[in-house]
Amino acid sequence: MEETIEQTLTFFRLPRQHHKHLKSTNMLERLNEEIRRRTYVVRIFPNAESCLRLVRALAVETHENWMEANRYINMDDLREHKKLALRQAA
């Protein structure tokens, strides 16, 4: 643990506004619910590959929607945080 303490505490170097989003699994739970809902509609898959195709399509769709619409984490805050850290280090 002592060897990797630097990586372990990286979380605390990020802006405080990001903490609530990073420690939450809401996005993952939402994706799992959507997969459950869509597979329930299909009910029986002819093979494992067809189920995997559906899950991949949902993951891609979710990723595209997330990239276009939502800003889950405001990267401007992170840029400002990094600028302040660089100024303090200098």
MODELLER restraints for C-alpha pairs under 7 A, 6 or more apart:
rsr = mdl.restraints
at = mdl.atoms
rsr.add(forms.Gaussian(group=physical.xy_distance, feature=features.Distance(at['CA:14:A'], at['CA:78:A']), mean=6.87, stdev=0.5))
rsr.add(forms.Gaussian(group=physical.xy_distance, feature=features.Distance(at['CA:15:A'], at['CA:77:A']), mean=6.83, stdev=0.5))
rsr.add(forms.Gaussian(group=physical.xy_distance, feature=features.Distance(at['CA:15:A'], at['CA:78:A']), mean=6.25, stdev=0.5))
rsr.add(forms.Gaussian(group=physical.xy_distance, feature=features.Distance(at['CA:15:A'], at['CA:81:A']), mean=6.27, stdev=0.5))
rsr.add(forms.Gaussian(group=physical.xy_distance, feature=features.Distance(at['CA:18:A'], at['CA:73:A']), mean=6.28, stdev=0.5))
rsr.add(forms.Gaussian(group=physical.xy_distance, feature=features.Distance(at['CA:35:A'], at['CA:55:A']), mean=6.41, stdev=0.5))
rsr.add(forms.Gaussian(group=physical.xy_distance, feature=features.Distance(at['CA:45:A'], at['CA:51:A']), mean=6.21, stdev=0.5))
